[in-house]
Amino acid sequence: MTQIDISNPEIFFDRELSWVDFNNRVLEEAQNQSNPLLERLKFLCITETNLDEFFMVRVAGLLNVRQSGAEERSLSGHSTSEILQTLSKKVSEFVNTQYATLGEIMGQLRNEGIIIQNSEELTADEIKLVRDYYKKDVSSILTPLAIDTSHPFPHILNKTLNLAILLTSDDDKSKREIFAVVQVPSVLPRFLALPDRGEEKRFFPLEEIIKLHLSDLFHGMKVKEIHPFRIIRDADISINEEETASDLLTSMKNELKNRMWGDAIRLDLMKGSGRIREVLKELLELQEYQLYEVDGPLNLNDLMYFYNLDKTSTANLKFTFPQPKAGFYGKSIDNIFQSIRKGDKLLHHPYESFKSIEDMLKKASADNKVLAIKMTLYRTSGDSPIIQYLSEAAENGKQVTVLVELKARFDEERNIRWAKKLEDSGVHVVYGVVGLKIHCKMLLIVRKEDDKLNRYVHLGTGNYNSTTARFYTDLSLFTNNTEITEEVALLFNVITSNAKMPQTNHIYAAPLYLKEKFIELIEEEASFALSGKKAHIIFKMNSLVDPDIIISLYKASQAGVQIDLIIRGICCLKPGIPGISENIRVRSIIGRYLEHSRVYYFGNNGKSKYFLASADCMPRNFLRRIEVMFPILEEKNREKIDKILQLQLTDNTSARVLQADGNYVKLEPVNDEPAINAQVDMANL
């Protein structure tokens, strides 16, 4: 066996560059002609949202490291400066492909009768309609800001669309240039719907409406140049929790205000922006590599407006999604606890309804036999019935405790709002744990039955969010198993009391025991292979970054373990390295659903072990979060997971296989091989 050195950069892919490769796979779905047209547009919008968050957190972090003078080395051996340089090149290529794809999609949408109108195409009646709209709804919101020695450059809000304008005064003989900025109001729709022309639906952009009326804003001035731009800012939140643990809520509120004003890290602007480009670059103190010039409208995610048009008229341009299968408890939620007592229930969302979780809480909130409810909330939807049922439970006299994670990135404001609502209803809200994020997904209900207390537990791989549950794949376990429910109850008490986490027999929790259990299980599989016994590992997760887990997988591969990894996003492991990872295969599935479930399978010499988890194999999950991995004990549920994994491992339509050189190759059916699309075929399991 080849000796494996964790400091060898040749055996790892870079984390940040691997992320860009993932976003490229999403972009490929926007380019995929076999996808419905509006779904392609949706994929394109997702790539923009992904890229913005990547810059606001990961790239901002790299810039901060470099500015501090600490040139760190990544697993792949690259310095911070080298990674930033490579990222700039790859992202520039990516953005160019984004806009080439946009041009193609918008051309095809025009053929379908969905048209973004140019100002030259407006009729006289439409010009009047636009003028009336401007006067009635737009003009009073606008604030033109001139920039000169007495008016410093305004602090432009993160991700907002703005117009940069170069003007001269007609009566100024020196023809002195004046630079001004107008923010395109985010409180108004990005597009104004114009009257239909037959079957054609036509729209006019808000920024173009403002351009047509600049003389109203800058009376007596002549416009030399006008170009849209937007700024991406450092939006990572940093809190010294040791100092602020007594008032984490207030500290988080203050930090959220700062998010919109972080340092500028990227500038997006139109190609051919000329003098405005140089003015903005200088005012924002940016380097050349931080400027991204595009050939099309900025803020691509605003184009989701078209995806959300009247469903009837656009149905043929979208995927057809099957109705989720109904709850396991029949037509009445009164049967839910009785059904769970008969055996564990494993649900696969979105193919099976997320409403089962909501119904469990709904029943518990009004059930006289229920005494207590405990729950973790990392992310939840804006109109979540879960919040309503928890509030009603507290108002009905039940003891309700909710662990709300205030540090759930980009959901902090929503979590603060719902946490306050819960507190007002009498719920005992616990605001996280110092130094850790509560990322596990747990629900515990205590019910008095026949003069004894019974516990019912829900554990999941995904958030308690009814919105994302419609297009994220996740797995849910409902159980009355005494061994599991006792350990969940213990874990809740440990978190709320800030006590030391004990080692348990069935549930493995980070930050103390989860990583070591992973390595133990991988090493156990390797020992079977070395003894000539059956050995197989299948991991399904969002990202694989942790170097110790990667090294353990390399060693297991060397021992002869067959390893299949289904990794949607980042993968720092290199498959196919001679003598090291020849037995490892890595695939990524990108499709109509976002693959979010975490499944960990160990062949165990024919006595298979199945685990689900809230955690990916990343240092942050093992060290800086409270995570939970739990076993699947009942045979019918193990068989269900087997079918899910096998379908994903045989997918030859939406799967891409990672090569040793870092490229992903998309699979296609060969010869007479049947086409298998795991996400579509899963509905028939």
Buried (B, 14 or more C-beta within 10 A) or exposed (E): EEEBEEEEEEBBBBBBBBBBBBBBBBBBBBBBEEBBBBBBBBBBBBBBBBBBBBBBBBBBBBBBBBEEEEEEEBBBEBBBEBBBEBBBEBBBEBBBBBBEBBEBBBEBBEEBBBBBBEBEEBEEEBEEBBBEBBEEBBBEEBEBBBBEEEEEBBEBBBBBBBBBBBBBBEEEEEEEBBBBBBBBBBEBBBBBEBEEEEEBBBBBBBBBBBBBBBEBBBEEBBBBBBBBBBBBBBBBBEBEBEEBBEEBBEBBBEBBEEBBBBBBBBBBBBEEBEBBBEBBBEBBEBEEBBBBBBBBBBBBBBBBBBBEBEEEEBEEBBBEEEEBBEBBBEEEBEBBBEBBEEBBBBBBBBBBBBBBBBBBBBBBBEBEBBBBBBBBBBBBBEEBBBBBBBBBBBEBEBBBBBBBBBBBBBBBEBBBEBBEBBBEBBBBBBBBBEEBBBBBBBBBBBBBEEEEEBBBBBBBBBBBBBBBBBBBBBBBBBBBBEBBBBBBBBBBEBBBEEEEBEEBEBBBBBBBBBBEBBBEBBEBBBBBBBEEBBBBBBBBBBBBBBBBBBBBBBBBBBBBBBBBBBBBBBBBBBBBBEEBBBBBBBBBBBBBBBBBBBBBBBBBBEEBBBBBBBBBBBBBBBBBBBBBBBBBBBEEBBEBBBEBBEBBBBBBBBBBBBEEEBEBEBBEEEEEEEEBBBBBBBBEE
